[in-house]
Amino acid sequence: MARTPWAPGAPPLAAAARAVEAVVVRSQSADAALASSLEGARAADPAAVRAIALGTLRWYLRLAPAIEGLLPRPESLTGTVRALLAVAAHQVAYSRNPPEAIVDAAVDAARLLGMKRATGLVNAVLRRYVAERAAIFERIDASLAGRTAHPGWLVERICGAWPAEAAALLEADNAHPPMTLRVDLSRISRAEYLRRLAEHSIDAREIQWTPAAIVLDRPLPVGDLPGFGDGLVSVQDAGAQLAAPLLGAAPGMRVLDVCAAPGGKTGHLLELMGEAADLTAVDIAPERVALIAENLRRLRRSARLCIGDAREPAGFWDGCRFDRILVDAPCSSTGVIRRHPDIKLLRRPGDVPGFVTTQRAILQAALTMLAPRGRLLYSTCSLLPEENEEVVAALIRAEPAAGVCALPAAREVPGALERPLGVQLLPGTAAGSDGFYYACLEKTTTGS
């Protein structure tokens, strides 16, 4: 191996720091930040960079206070220095690497990042952190927000909505998410696909409460999954796999899937509806519709794809009403934090009212496109009642033509919570799923 002028761990620390800075300072998504950071970090292992960056983002709200308490003038530091200190602090706290080696790598990472003048500060602060971290975290961990590395506003909302479950829920957000697959049962049985995985020495097991779900013992690249390129299997959380069966779309029905990207639920609906499926999938931006098209090509299925704003049906609707409509509404995504830890840093309390306004407008528009006796499934990956049952309640108050249907299949999910309107799944329960909300509405023969 060629010798380098820096410690072996320095390149991934530097690249991870760039990604963390992009999220914390410039509000980029973690995916975008990682893609940009890795472009200029050819000496760094992408898997290591991703693990360090996402781990740091997951625990950033616990790590940042620990580091800032050791700084003489925290306000004077650049975002890059702060990010480097955070990724190094994460490695000290959550990796098996020797702390002294991590400190040395962080000093070299500062040089790689063009911050030679900051090397002395990085060295001094991290050595104090290594020595004093037990006492530092004891203070931080005295609060639930500090201990679980969540923003205070979100902890308050979750404790208010789920007082009995809040502590376990917040802890579950920091767990590494499982890699869950959905088998296309129209083409292969789950048992047969499990046999194929075993032939490739991939350990996996069934999720009993849903017929097509398999969870891998260890995540792996999708390209390593047998039959993935041929559409035999898709990556989809077990909770998300409920949507298509709950909608109850049958062959011969006219079905609409709004806010459909990236197309996982679209593909599942097409599988259940069979060859004669009449399905329209809509999303607001060309690049999002392109994702649906790409997904359907892999699955070898087809649908009518439209670019359009779900709040304004005139832009894509032909006036013929639908028997079934799936509304997978944009939301705060507070139910999928374990998969996207950057949500903790990117989401603000002021974002939620905007989501609620959009959700209500989409539901109102969808109801106008629903046929009499038709059914609409409202879904979010939010844990906040104001985005879930309160949105449904507002629609029912405003629309005499809308009523709520029971969801007995959802109630059978382990740990599912029946709400006054709909069903809520929470992370960290026996279901093993992310957080989802589902409510089914039926349109009577009267009204709009």
C-alpha positions as CSV (number, residue, x, y, z in Angstrom):
1,M,0.0,0.0,0.0
2,A,1.3,3.5,-0.9
3,R,2.3,5.7,2.0
4,T,0.3,8.9,2.5
5,P,1.3,12.1,4.3
6,W,-1.8,11.7,6.6
7,A,-3.2,9.2,9.1
8,P,-5.3,6.4,7.5
9,G,-8.6,7.7,8.9
10,A,-8.1,11.3,7.8
11,P,-9.7,11.2,4.3
12,P,-13.0,9.7,5.4
13,L,-13.2,12.1,8.4
14,A,-12.6,15.1,6.0
15,A,-15.2,13.9,3.5
16,A,-17.7,13.2,6.3
17,A,-17.1,16.7,7.7
18,R,-17.8,18.3,4.4
19,A,-21.1,16.4,4.2
20,V,-22.1,17.2,7.8
21,E,-21.4,20.9,7.2
22,A,-23.5,20.9,4.1
23,V,-26.5,19.6,6.1
24,V,-26.0,21.7,9.2
25,V,-25.0,25.0,7.6
26,R,-26.5,24.9,4.1
27,S,-29.6,22.7,4.9
28,Q,-28.8,20.2,2.1
29,S,-30.3,16.7,2.4
30,A,-27.8,14.1,3.6
31,D,-28.0,12.3,0.2
32,A,-27.2,15.4,-1.7
33,A,-24.4,16.4,0.7
34,L,-22.8,12.9,0.6
35,A,-22.9,12.8,-3.2
36,S,-21.2,16.2,-3.4
37,S,-18.6,15.4,-0.7
38,L,-17.6,12.1,-2.3
39,E,-17.0,13.6,-5.7
40,G,-14.0,15.4,-4.2
41,A,-12.8,12.6,-1.9
42,R,-11.4,9.9,-4.1
43,A,-9.0,8.7,-1.4
44,A,-11.9,8.0,1.0
45,D,-13.9,4.8,1.2
46,P,-17.5,5.8,0.3
47,A,-19.0,3.3,2.8
48,A,-16.9,4.7,5.6
49,V,-17.7,8.3,4.7
50,R,-21.4,7.5,4.6
51,A,-21.4,5.6,8.0
52,I,-19.4,8.4,9.7
53,A,-21.6,11.2,8.3
54,L,-24.9,9.6,9.0
55,G,-23.8,8.5,12.4
56,T,-22.7,12.1,13.2
57,L,-26.0,13.5,11.9
58,R,-27.9,10.9,14.0
59,W,-26.2,12.0,17.2
60,Y,-25.3,15.6,16.2
61,L,-27.7,17.2,18.8
62,R,-25.9,15.3,21.5
63,L,-22.4,15.8,20.1
64,A,-22.5,19.5,19.3
65,P,-23.2,20.7,22.9
66,A,-20.4,18.4,24.1
67,I,-17.9,20.0,21.8
68,E,-19.2,23.6,22.2
69,G,-18.7,23.4,25.9
70,L,-15.0,23.0,25.4
71,L,-14.5,25.9,23.0
72,P,-13.3,29.3,24.3
73,R,-15.3,31.2,21.7
74,P,-17.7,28.8,19.9
75,E,-19.2,31.6,17.8
76,S,-15.9,32.3,16.1
77,L,-15.5,28.9,14.5
78,T,-16.3,28.2,10.9
79,G,-18.9,25.6,10.0
80,T,-16.1,23.3,8.6
81,V,-14.2,23.2,11.9
82,R,-17.4,22.6,13.8
83,A,-18.3,19.7,11.5
84,L,-14.9,18.1,11.8
85,L,-15.0,18.3,15.5
86,A,-18.4,16.7,15.5
87,V,-17.4,13.8,13.2
88,A,-14.3,13.1,15.3
89,A,-16.4,13.3,18.5
90,H,-18.8,10.8,17.0
91,Q,-16.0,8.4,16.2
92,V,-14.6,8.6,19.7
93,A,-18.0,8.0,21.3
94,Y,-19.5,5.4,18.8
95,S,-16.7,3.6,17.1
96,R,-14.2,1.0,18.2
97,N,-11.2,2.9,17.0
98,P,-8.6,4.1,19.6
99,P,-9.4,7.7,20.6
100,E,-5.8,8.8,20.2
101,A,-5.8,7.5,16.6
102,I,-9.0,9.4,15.9
103,V,-7.6,12.6,17.3
104,D,-4.5,12.2,15.1
105,A,-6.7,11.5,12.0
106,A,-8.8,14.6,12.8
107,V,-5.7,16.8,12.9
108,D,-4.7,15.5,9.5
109,A,-8.2,15.9,8.2
110,A,-8.0,19.6,9.1
111,R,-5.0,19.8,6.9
112,L,-6.8,18.0,4.1
113,L,-9.7,20.5,4.4
114,G,-7.3,23.4,4.0
115,M,-7.4,24.4,7.7
116,K,-3.8,24.1,8.8
117,R,-4.2,27.0,11.3
118,A,-7.0,25.1,13.0
119,T,-4.9,21.9,13.7
120,G,-3.8,23.1,17.1
121,L,-7.4,23.9,18.2
122,V,-8.7,20.6,16.8
123,N,-6.0,18.7,18.7
124,A,-6.6,20.5,22.0
125,V,-10.4,20.4,22.0
126,L,-10.6,16.7,21.0
127,R,-8.0,15.7,23.7
128,R,-10.1,17.4,26.3
129,Y,-13.2,15.7,24.9
130,V,-11.6,12.3,25.2
131,A,-10.6,13.0,28.8
132,E,-13.8,14.6,30.0
133,R,-16.5,13.0,27.8
134,A,-18.1,10.9,30.6
135,A,-18.8,13.9,32.7
136,I,-19.9,16.0,29.7
137,F,-22.4,13.5,28.5
138,E,-23.8,12.9,32.0
139,R,-24.8,16.6,32.0
140,I,-26.2,16.5,28.4
141,D,-28.1,13.2,29.0
142,A,-30.0,14.6,31.9
143,S,-32.6,15.8,29.4
144,L,-34.6,13.5,27.1
145,A,-33.8,15.8,24.1
146,G,-30.0,15.6,24.9
147,R,-30.0,11.9,25.6
148,T,-31.8,11.0,22.4
149,A,-30.3,13.8,20.2
150,H,-33.6,15.2,19.1
151,P,-34.6,18.9,18.7
152,G,-36.5,20.1,21.8
153,W,-39.6,21.1,19.8
154,L,-40.0,17.6,18.4
155,V,-39.5,16.0,21.7
156,E,-42.2,18.2,23.1
157,R,-44.6,17.3,20.3
158,I,-43.9,13.6,20.5
159,C,-44.3,13.5,24.3
160,G,-47.6,15.3,23.9
161,A,-48.9,13.0,21.3
162,W,-47.5,9.7,22.6
163,P,-46.7,10.1,26.3
164,A,-46.5,6.4,27.0
165,E,-44.4,5.5,24.0
166,A,-42.3,8.7,23.6
167,A,-39.1,7.6,25.3
168,A,-38.9,4.2,23.4
169,L,-39.9,6.0,20.2
170,L,-37.1,8.5,20.4
171,E,-34.6,5.8,21.2
172,A,-35.8,3.8,18.2
173,D,-35.1,6.8,16.0
174,N,-31.4,6.3,16.7
175,A,-31.3,2.6,15.8
176,H,-30.0,1.5,12.4
177,P,-33.0,0.7,10.2
178,P,-33.5,-2.8,8.8
179,M,-33.3,-3.4,5.1
180,T,-36.7,-4.7,4.3
181,L,-37.7,-6.2,0.9
182,R,-41.1,-6.7,-0.8
183,V,-41.3,-9.8,-3.0
184,D,-43.4,-9.6,-6.1
185,L,-45.7,-12.5,-5.3
186,S,-47.2,-12.6,-8.8
187,R,-43.8,-13.8,-10.0
188,I,-42.2,-15.7,-7.2
189,S,-43.2,-16.9,-3.7
190,R,-41.6,-15.5,-0.6
191,A,-40.3,-19.0,0.3
192,E,-38.7,-19.4,-3.1
193,Y,-37.0,-16.0,-2.8
194,L,-35.7,-16.8,0.6
195,R,-34.2,-20.0,-0.9
196,R,-32.5,-17.8,-3.6
197,L,-31.1,-15.6,-0.9
198,A,-29.7,-18.6,1.0
199,E,-28.1,-19.8,-2.2
200,H,-26.2,-16.5,-2.3
201,S,-25.3,-16.8,1.4
202,I,-27.6,-13.9,2.3
203,D,-29.3,-14.4,5.7
204,A,-32.9,-13.2,5.9
205,R,-36.2,-13.9,7.5
206,E,-39.9,-13.4,7.0
207,I,-42.0,-10.7,8.6
208,Q,-45.0,-12.7,9.6
209,W,-47.7,-10.0,9.6
210,T,-47.3,-9.1,6.0
211,P,-47.2,-11.6,3.2
212,A,-44.4,-10.3,1.0
213,A,-41.9,-8.8,3.4
214,I,-38.4,-10.1,4.1
215,V,-35.9,-8.4,6.3
216,L,-32.2,-9.0,5.8
217,D,-29.9,-9.7,8.7
218,R,-27.4,-7.2,7.2
219,P,-28.0,-4.4,4.6
220,L,-26.3,-4.8,1.3
221,P,-26.2,-3.0,-2.1
222,V,-29.3,-3.7,-4.1
223,G,-27.2,-4.9,-7.0
224,D,-26.2,-7.9,-4.8
225,L,-29.9,-9.0,-4.4
226,P,-30.8,-11.9,-6.7
227,G,-33.5,-10.8,-9.2
228,F,-33.5,-7.1,-8.2
229,G,-32.7,-5.9,-11.7
230,D,-35.5,-8.1,-13.0
231,G,-38.1,-6.7,-10.7
232,L,-38.6,-9.8,-8.5
233,V,-38.0,-7.8,-5.3
234,S,-38.0,-4.2,-4.2
235,V,-36.7,-2.4,-1.1
236,Q,-39.7,-1.2,0.9
237,D,-40.4,-0.8,4.6
238,A,-42.9,-3.2,6.0
239,G,-45.2,-0.4,7.1
240,A,-45.2,1.0,3.6
241,Q,-46.2,-2.4,2.2
242,L,-49.6,-1.9,3.9
243,A,-50.7,0.9,1.6
244,A,-51.6,-1.1,-1.6
245,P,-53.6,-3.8,0.2
246,L,-55.4,-1.3,2.4
247,L,-56.5,0.6,-0.7
248,G,-58.3,-2.5,-1.9
249,A,-57.8,-1.8,-5.6
250,A,-59.1,-4.7,-7.8
251,P,-58.7,-5.5,-11.5
252,G,-61.0,-3.3,-13.6
253,M,-61.0,-0.4,-11.2
254,R,-59.7,3.0,-12.2
255,V,-57.0,4.0,-9.7
256,L,-55.1,7.2,-9.0
257,D,-51.8,7.4,-7.1
258,V,-50.9,11.0,-6.2
259,C,-47.6,12.1,-4.8
260,A,-46.4,8.8,-6.2
261,A,-42.6,9.1,-6.4
262,P,-40.4,7.2,-6.3
263,G,-43.0,4.6,-7.3
264,G,-42.7,1.8,-4.7
265,K,-46.4,1.9,-3.8
266,T,-47.3,2.4,-7.5
267,G,-45.5,-0.9,-8.4
268,H,-47.2,-2.7,-5.5
269,L,-50.6,-1.5,-6.7
270,L,-49.9,-2.7,-10.3
271,E,-48.9,-6.1,-9.0
272,L,-52.1,-6.5,-7.0
273,M,-54.3,-5.3,-9.9
274,G,-52.8,-7.5,-12.5
275,E,-52.4,-7.1,-16.3
276,A,-55.6,-5.1,-16.8
277,A,-54.6,-2.4,-14.3
278,D,-55.8,1.1,-15.1
279,L,-53.6,3.3,-12.9
280,T,-52.6,6.9,-13.2
281,A,-49.5,8.0,-11.1
282,V,-49.0,11.7,-10.5
283,D,-46.2,13.8,-9.0
284,I,-45.3,17.5,-9.1
285,A,-41.9,17.6,-10.8
286,P,-40.5,16.0,-13.9
287,E,-37.5,14.5,-12.0
288,R,-39.9,12.8,-9.6
289,V,-42.0,11.4,-12.3
290,A,-38.8,10.1,-14.0
291,L,-38.1,8.2,-10.8
292,I,-41.5,6.5,-11.0
293,A,-40.8,5.6,-14.7
294,E,-37.4,4.1,-13.8
295,N,-38.9,2.0,-11.0
296,L,-41.7,0.7,-13.2
297,R,-39.2,-0.2,-16.0
298,R,-37.3,-2.4,-13.5
299,L,-40.5,-3.9,-12.3
300,R,-41.7,-4.5,-15.9
301,R,-45.0,-2.8,-15.3
302,S,-46.7,0.2,-16.8
303,A,-49.0,3.0,-15.7
304,R,-50.2,6.4,-17.0
305,L,-47.6,8.9,-15.6
306,C,-48.4,12.6,-15.3
307,I,-46.6,15.6,-14.1
308,G,-49.0,17.7,-12.0
309,D,-49.9,19.4,-8.7
310,A,-52.2,17.1,-6.7
311,R,-53.9,20.3,-5.4
312,E,-54.9,21.3,-8.9
313,P,-56.5,18.3,-10.7
314,A,-57.3,20.4,-13.8
315,G,-53.6,20.1,-14.8
316,F,-53.7,16.3,-15.2
317,W,-57.3,14.9,-14.7
318,D,-59.5,14.0,-17.7
319,G,-62.7,14.4,-15.6
320,C,-63.4,10.7,-15.3
321,R,-63.6,9.8,-11.7
322,F,-61.5,7.1,-9.9
323,D,-62.7,4.1,-7.9
324,R,-59.7,4.2,-5.7
325,I,-57.2,7.0,-4.8
326,L,-54.0,6.7,-2.9
327,V,-52.8,10.0,-1.3
328,D,-49.3,9.5,0.1
329,A,-49.1,13.1,1.2
330,P,-45.9,15.2,1.7
331,C,-45.3,15.5,5.4
332,S,-42.7,16.2,8.1
333,S,-41.3,12.7,7.7
334,T,-40.9,12.4,11.5
335,G,-41.7,8.6,11.2
336,V,-38.6,7.8,9.2
337,I,-35.9,9.6,11.1
338,R,-34.0,6.3,11.7
339,R,-33.6,6.2,7.9
340,H,-33.0,9.9,7.4
341,P,-31.3,11.3,10.5
342,D,-30.8,14.6,8.8
343,I,-34.6,15.3,9.4
344,K,-33.7,16.1,13.0
345,L,-31.6,19.0,11.8
346,L,-33.5,20.1,8.7
347,R,-37.1,20.1,10.0
348,R,-38.4,23.2,11.9
349,P,-41.6,23.5,13.9
350,G,-42.7,26.2,11.5
351,D,-42.7,23.6,8.6
352,V,-45.6,21.6,10.0
353,P,-48.4,24.2,9.4
354,G,-47.3,24.4,5.8
355,F,-47.5,20.6,5.4
356,V,-50.9,20.6,7.0
357,T,-52.2,23.2,4.5
358,T,-50.9,21.2,1.6
359,Q,-52.3,17.9,3.0
360,R,-55.7,19.4,3.3
361,A,-55.7,20.9,-0.2
362,I,-54.6,17.6,-1.7
363,L,-57.3,15.6,0.2
364,Q,-59.9,18.1,-0.8
365,A,-58.9,17.9,-4.5
366,A,-58.7,14.1,-4.4
367,L,-62.2,13.8,-3.1
368,T,-63.5,15.7,-6.1
369,M,-61.9,13.1,-8.3
370,L,-63.3,10.1,-6.3
371,A,-66.3,8.2,-7.7
372,P,-69.4,7.7,-5.5
373,R,-68.8,4.7,-3.2
374,G,-65.1,5.0,-4.1
375,R,-62.4,4.8,-1.5
376,L,-59.4,7.0,-0.7
377,L,-56.5,6.0,1.4
378,Y,-54.6,8.8,3.1
379,S,-51.1,8.0,4.2
380,T,-48.2,9.9,5.8
381,C,-44.8,8.9,7.4
382,S,-45.5,11.4,10.1
383,L,-45.9,10.8,13.9
384,L,-47.7,14.1,14.5
385,P,-51.5,14.0,14.9
386,E,-51.9,17.4,13.3
387,E,-50.7,15.9,10.0
388,N,-52.7,12.8,10.4
389,E,-56.0,12.3,12.1
390,E,-56.6,16.1,12.5
391,V,-56.3,16.5,8.7
392,V,-58.8,13.7,8.2
393,A,-61.1,15.2,10.8
394,A,-61.0,18.6,9.1
395,L,-61.9,17.1,5.8
396,I,-64.9,15.2,7.2
397,R,-66.2,18.3,8.9
398,A,-65.9,20.2,5.6
399,E,-67.3,17.5,3.3
400,P,-70.6,15.7,4.2
401,A,-69.8,13.3,1.3
402,A,-66.8,11.8,3.1
403,G,-66.9,9.1,5.7
404,V,-64.3,7.0,7.4
405,C,-63.9,3.2,6.7
406,A,-62.5,0.7,9.1
407,L,-59.0,-0.7,8.5
408,P,-59.1,-4.2,10.1
409,A,-55.9,-5.4,8.4
410,A,-53.9,-2.4,9.8
411,R,-55.2,-3.1,13.3
412,E,-53.6,-6.6,13.1
413,V,-50.1,-5.2,12.8
414,P,-48.2,-5.8,16.0
415,G,-48.1,-2.6,18.0
416,A,-50.4,-0.7,15.7
417,L,-52.4,2.0,17.5
418,E,-56.1,2.5,16.6
419,R,-56.8,6.2,16.6
420,P,-60.2,8.0,16.6
421,L,-59.7,8.3,12.8
422,G,-57.3,5.8,11.3
423,V,-54.3,3.7,12.5
424,Q,-50.8,4.8,13.5
425,L,-47.7,2.7,13.3
426,L,-44.7,3.8,15.5
427,P,-41.0,2.9,15.1
428,G,-39.5,0.6,17.7
429,T,-42.6,-1.6,18.1
430,A,-42.9,-5.3,17.4
431,A,-43.9,-4.6,13.8
432,G,-40.3,-3.5,13.0
433,S,-41.6,-0.8,10.7
434,D,-41.1,2.9,10.3
435,G,-43.7,5.3,11.5
436,F,-46.8,5.5,9.3
437,Y,-50.4,6.7,9.5
438,Y,-53.3,5.4,7.4
439,A,-56.9,6.4,7.2
440,C,-59.4,5.2,4.6
441,L,-62.2,7.5,3.4
442,E,-65.3,6.5,1.4
443,K,-67.4,8.9,-0.7
444,T,-71.1,8.6,-0.4
445,T,-73.5,9.1,-3.4
446,T,-74.3,12.6,-2.3
447,G,-72.0,15.6,-2.2
448,S,-69.3,16.8,-4.6
